[in-house]
Amino acid sequence: MDFEYVVTNVPGPGSNEDDFATDFAGCSCLLECSQASNCSCLPYGDNYDSSDGRLLHNLDSSPPMLECSVNCGCALNDGPCANRRVQLGIVSRLEVFDTGEKGFGLRAVEAIPKGHFICEYAGEVISAEEVDKRAAARPSQTHNYVMTVKEHIGDEVRTIFIDPSARGNLARFINHSCQPNVKLAIVRFGAQVPHVGMFACKEIQAGEELGYFYGDASANTGDNAERKSCLCSSDRCRLFLPYSATASS
Ligand SMILES: C[S@@+](CC[C@H](N)C(=O)[O-])C[C@H]1O[C@@H](n2cnc3c(N)ncnc32)[C@H](O)[C@@H]1O
């Protein structure tokens, strides 16, 4: 469990440091940020409920999400506007625990309502070459922490790799579940680099382990012998974790 704690994504080997610079023109809202008040950061509707902070988009197909940032007019207000959530960090009490065969896991210490933000999957943003280099250096059955983030923008597919193995936060302890209680949304706040926001996709009880769907194992080609068995113990378990030892697999 030896890693440097970072609260958000940081540039790692092979990433473009310019992507981390705040370069989006902000909104000019002075009072509230909402679609009703024509906030230019919210072209697809409000991201969050202004009263309880819950995500308003469908987690299976959320539109590109932009939170307000330092360049926005609302940055001059006393408190954060309603369109800032992932950038504010973890608010629920979470706990790392030993699951047994899956290694460490993360659980909720208190109930988390559906739609509420849990944490960012934060780590080093690294290139595909660096993913492959690190995979080659890692013994085959050890934990893999690299998350591949693919965005479809028009005809283009943009991919980044987030590796929290050496620099990361609590999210690195969330295990795979075939019946997840956590889903992911890609969020930006003022810069090109995407952030992965993790949200409760159902009511989560105090003490419940958090789990998200790592990817579809059946979609991967390759030898099952090289894949890890899934130990999520859900009724709909797909038996294997996705095979993702390298950037191309
Ligand atoms: C992002 S880490 C999760 C935290 C990890 N358990 C730890 O102790 O640091 C992902 C790794 O955890 C293990 N893991 C996660 N979900 C699992 C599952 N459902 N069944 C078996 N192993 C799992 C696998 O070794 C996987 O490569």
Ligand as a Chemical Component Dictionary entry (heavy atoms), coordinates in Angstrom:
data_LIG
# 
_chem_comp.id                   LIG 
_chem_comp.type                 NON-POLYMER 
_chem_comp.pdbx_formal_charge   0 
_chem_comp.three_letter_code    LIG 
# 
loop_
_chem_comp_atom.comp_id 
_chem_comp_atom.atom_id 
_chem_comp_atom.alt_atom_id 
_chem_comp_atom.type_symbol 
_chem_comp_atom.charge 
_chem_comp_atom.model_Cartn_x 
_chem_comp_atom.model_Cartn_y 
_chem_comp_atom.model_Cartn_z 
_chem_comp_atom.pdbx_ordinal 
LIG C1  C1  C 0  -7.758  -1.263  -8.885  1  
LIG S1  S1  S 1  -7.199  -2.651  -7.998  2  
LIG C2  C2  C 0  -8.385  -2.796  -6.699  3  
LIG C3  C3  C 0  -7.733  -2.780  -5.327  4  
LIG C4  C4  C 0  -6.935  -4.012  -4.985  5  
LIG N1  N1  N 0  -7.840  -5.081  -4.557  6  
LIG C5  C5  C 0  -5.888  -3.766  -3.935  7  
LIG O1  O1  O 0  -5.726  -4.574  -2.996  8  
LIG O2  O2  O -1 -5.172  -2.751  -4.011  9  
LIG C6  C6  C 0  -7.646  -3.918  -9.145  10 
LIG C7  C7  C 0  -7.148  -5.286  -8.775  11 
LIG O3  O3  O 0  -7.862  -5.814  -7.636  12 
LIG C8  C8  C 0  -8.201  -7.181  -7.846  13 
LIG N2  N2  N 0  -9.648  -7.283  -8.051  14 
LIG C9  C9  C 0  -10.516 -6.273  -8.216  15 
LIG N3  N3  N 0  -11.764 -6.714  -8.355  16 
LIG C10 C10 C 0  -11.716 -8.048  -8.289  17 
LIG C11 C11 C 0  -12.692 -9.077  -8.391  18 
LIG N4  N4  N 0  -13.972 -8.824  -8.582  19 
LIG N5  N5  N 0  -12.271 -10.356 -8.304  20 
LIG C12 C12 C 0  -10.964 -10.648 -8.112  21 
LIG N6  N6  N 0  -9.985  -9.728  -7.986  22 
LIG C13 C13 C 0  -10.364 -8.435  -8.083  23 
LIG C14 C14 C 0  -7.457  -7.602  -9.113  24 
LIG O4  O4  O 0  -6.179  -8.085  -8.747  25 
LIG C15 C15 C 0  -7.337  -6.293  -9.891  26 
LIG O5  O5  O 0  -6.258  -6.295  -10.809 27 
# 
loop_
_chem_comp_bond.comp_id 
_chem_comp_bond.atom_id_1 
_chem_comp_bond.atom_id_2 
_chem_comp_bond.value_order 
_chem_comp_bond.pdbx_ordinal 
LIG C1  S1  SING 1  
LIG S1  C2  SING 2  
LIG S1  C6  SING 3  
LIG C2  C3  SING 4  
LIG C3  C4  SING 5  
LIG C4  N1  SING 6  
LIG C4  C5  SING 7  
LIG C5  O1  DOUB 8  
LIG C5  O2  SING 9  
LIG C6  C7  SING 10 
LIG C7  O3  SING 11 
LIG C7  C15 SING 12 
LIG O3  C8  SING 13 
LIG C8  N2  SING 14 
LIG C8  C14 SING 15 
LIG N2  C9  SING 16 
LIG N2  C13 SING 17 
LIG C9  N3  DOUB 18 
LIG N3  C10 SING 19 
LIG C10 C11 SING 20 
LIG C10 C13 DOUB 21 
LIG C11 N4  SING 22 
LIG C11 N5  DOUB 23 
LIG N5  C12 SING 24 
LIG C12 N6  DOUB 25 
LIG N6  C13 SING 26 
LIG C14 O4  SING 27 
LIG C14 C15 SING 28 
LIG C15 O5  SING 29 
# 
